[in-house]
């Protein structure tokens, strides 16, 4: 009898938990086009097209300037800010306003929910993307951070690749000091 009671309780708990799962809304149905530009796919393409190019980096962290040349850089790491700026996440649908003004398209967060606060896409006269600008902010009980990045794109044989990037930011961990950084990188 006790085994039956435990089984029945387990089944009831599973059905209750199943009812808590959020269903997809109409904007996130598989195969349906998102309302925002697919930054994630574009940055992955950039990373792949740039993987065989060395990278010269200048970093300025907490008052110290450092210069390094990476012969085989991990572009997924170097472009992490842009890879995490995927505004197409299902949870973020409807949380950005889109403004198109000539060669610029900007997406601005309308709430505090997304980490990405601003994404700006600049295109050349042919419509190809030549620059991405991203602003991200996180603020919770453990830390506060703000990051800004600019990614410049060139085209080789009609394929986009990274030309250069600039990253800046501040991070503050609870009960700690603020850590600031600035990075400038140029693909060779």
C-alpha positions as CSV (number, residue, x, y, z in Angstrom):
1,X,0.0,0.0,0.0
2,X,2.8,2.4,0.9
3,X,4.5,1.8,-2.5
4,X,1.2,2.6,-4.3
5,X,0.9,5.8,-2.3
6,X,4.5,6.9,-3.1
7,X,3.9,6.1,-6.8
8,X,0.7,8.1,-6.9
9,X,2.4,11.0,-5.1
10,X,5.3,10.9,-7.6
11,X,2.9,10.9,-10.6
12,X,0.9,13.9,-9.1
13,X,4.1,15.8,-8.6
14,X,5.3,15.1,-12.2
15,X,1.9,16.3,-13.6
16,X,2.1,19.5,-11.4
17,X,5.7,20.2,-12.6
18,X,4.7,19.5,-16.2
19,X,2.0,22.2,-15.9
20,X,4.7,24.7,-14.9
21,X,6.6,24.4,-18.2
22,X,6.1,27.5,-20.3
23,X,5.0,26.8,-23.9
24,X,6.5,28.5,-26.9
25,X,4.7,31.6,-28.0
26,X,3.9,32.4,-31.6
27,X,7.2,34.2,-32.2
28,X,9.3,31.2,-31.3
29,X,7.7,28.4,-33.3
30,X,10.5,26.3,-34.9
31,X,11.1,27.4,-38.5
32,X,9.4,30.7,-38.1
33,X,11.4,33.8,-38.8
34,X,12.5,35.9,-35.8
35,X,11.7,39.6,-35.7
36,X,15.4,40.5,-35.0
37,X,18.6,40.1,-37.1
38,X,20.5,36.9,-36.5
39,X,23.7,38.3,-34.9
40,X,24.7,34.9,-33.6
41,X,24.9,33.2,-37.0
42,X,26.7,36.2,-38.5
43,X,29.4,36.3,-35.7
44,X,29.9,32.5,-36.0
45,X,30.5,33.0,-39.7
46,X,33.0,35.8,-39.0
47,X,34.8,33.6,-36.5
48,X,35.0,30.7,-39.0
49,X,36.2,33.0,-41.9
50,X,38.8,34.6,-39.7
51,X,40.2,31.5,-37.9
52,X,43.4,31.3,-40.0
53,X,44.3,34.9,-39.5
54,X,46.7,36.1,-36.7
55,X,45.5,38.7,-34.2
56,X,47.4,41.6,-32.7
57,X,45.9,42.7,-29.4
58,X,46.5,45.7,-27.1
59,X,45.0,45.4,-23.6
60,X,44.8,48.0,-21.0
61,X,43.7,46.5,-17.7
62,X,43.9,48.3,-14.4
63,X,46.5,50.7,-15.6
64,X,48.7,48.2,-17.4
65,X,49.3,48.2,-21.2
66,X,50.1,44.8,-22.8
67,X,50.6,43.9,-26.4
68,X,50.5,40.4,-27.8
69,X,50.3,38.7,-31.2
70,X,48.2,35.5,-31.3
71,X,49.2,33.3,-34.3
72,X,46.2,30.9,-33.8
73,X,43.6,32.9,-31.8
74,X,40.4,31.3,-30.6
75,X,38.0,33.7,-32.2
76,X,35.0,32.3,-30.4
77,X,36.7,33.5,-27.2
78,X,37.8,36.9,-28.7
79,X,34.3,37.5,-30.0
80,X,32.5,36.2,-26.9
81,X,30.7,39.6,-26.2
82,X,29.2,39.5,-29.7
83,X,28.3,35.8,-29.5
84,X,26.4,36.4,-26.3
85,X,24.5,39.3,-27.9
86,X,22.0,37.0,-29.5
87,X,18.8,39.0,-29.3
88,X,16.8,36.3,-31.0
89,X,16.6,34.2,-27.8
90,X,12.9,33.1,-27.4
91,X,12.8,34.7,-23.9
92,X,13.8,38.1,-25.4
93,X,11.3,38.2,-28.2
94,X,9.3,41.5,-28.1
95,X,11.8,43.2,-25.7
96,X,13.5,45.3,-28.3
97,X,12.5,48.2,-30.5
98,X,14.0,48.3,-34.0
99,X,14.9,51.6,-35.6
100,X,16.2,51.8,-39.2
101,X,17.9,55.0,-40.3
102,X,19.7,54.7,-43.6
103,X,22.7,52.4,-43.2
104,X,22.1,51.9,-39.4
105,X,19.7,49.5,-37.8
106,X,19.5,49.7,-34.0
107,X,17.8,47.4,-31.5
108,X,17.2,48.9,-28.0
109,X,16.0,46.9,-25.0
110,X,12.6,48.2,-23.8
111,X,13.0,46.5,-20.4
112,X,15.8,45.5,-17.9
113,X,15.4,41.8,-18.6
114,X,17.9,41.3,-21.5
115,X,21.6,41.7,-20.8
116,X,21.9,43.3,-24.3
117,X,20.8,46.9,-23.9
118,X,21.7,48.1,-27.4
119,X,22.8,46.5,-30.7
120,X,23.7,48.7,-33.7
121,X,24.3,47.2,-37.2
122,X,26.0,49.4,-39.8
123,X,25.9,48.5,-43.5
124,X,27.8,49.7,-46.5
125,X,26.2,51.1,-49.7
126,X,25.8,47.5,-51.0
127,X,23.9,46.4,-47.8
128,X,26.8,44.3,-46.3
129,X,27.4,44.6,-42.6
130,X,30.6,46.5,-41.9
131,X,30.2,47.2,-38.1
132,X,28.4,45.8,-35.1
133,X,28.2,47.8,-31.8
134,X,26.9,46.1,-28.6
135,X,26.2,47.3,-25.1
136,X,25.6,44.7,-22.4
137,X,24.8,45.3,-18.7
138,X,24.3,42.8,-15.9
139,X,23.3,43.8,-12.4
140,X,22.5,41.3,-9.7
141,X,23.3,40.7,-6.0
142,X,26.8,39.3,-6.7
143,X,28.2,41.6,-9.4
144,X,27.6,44.5,-11.7
145,X,29.1,44.7,-15.2
146,X,28.9,46.9,-18.2
147,X,30.5,46.0,-21.5
148,X,30.7,47.8,-24.8
149,X,32.1,46.4,-28.1
150,X,32.6,47.4,-31.6
151,X,33.4,44.8,-34.3
152,X,34.6,46.0,-37.7
153,X,34.1,43.7,-40.8
154,X,35.9,43.5,-44.1
155,X,35.1,41.2,-47.1
156,X,37.5,38.9,-48.8
157,X,36.1,37.2,-51.9
158,X,32.6,38.3,-50.8
159,X,33.1,36.5,-47.4
160,X,32.9,38.6,-44.3
161,X,35.8,38.4,-41.8
162,X,36.9,40.3,-38.7
163,X,39.0,43.4,-39.4
164,X,39.3,44.8,-35.9
165,X,37.5,45.1,-32.6
166,X,37.4,47.2,-29.6
167,X,36.1,46.1,-26.2
168,X,35.6,48.2,-23.1
169,X,34.0,47.5,-19.8
170,X,33.8,47.6,-16.0
171,X,33.1,44.8,-13.6
172,X,32.4,45.0,-9.9
173,X,32.0,42.0,-7.7
174,X,30.2,42.5,-4.4
175,X,32.5,43.8,-1.7
176,X,35.3,44.1,-4.2
177,X,36.8,46.9,-6.3
178,X,35.9,47.8,-9.8
179,X,37.9,46.1,-12.6
180,X,38.2,48.0,-15.8
181,X,39.5,46.8,-19.2
182,X,40.0,48.1,-22.7
183,X,41.1,45.9,-25.6
184,X,41.9,46.8,-29.1
185,X,42.6,44.1,-31.6
186,X,43.5,44.1,-35.3
187,X,43.5,41.0,-37.6
188,X,46.7,40.7,-39.6
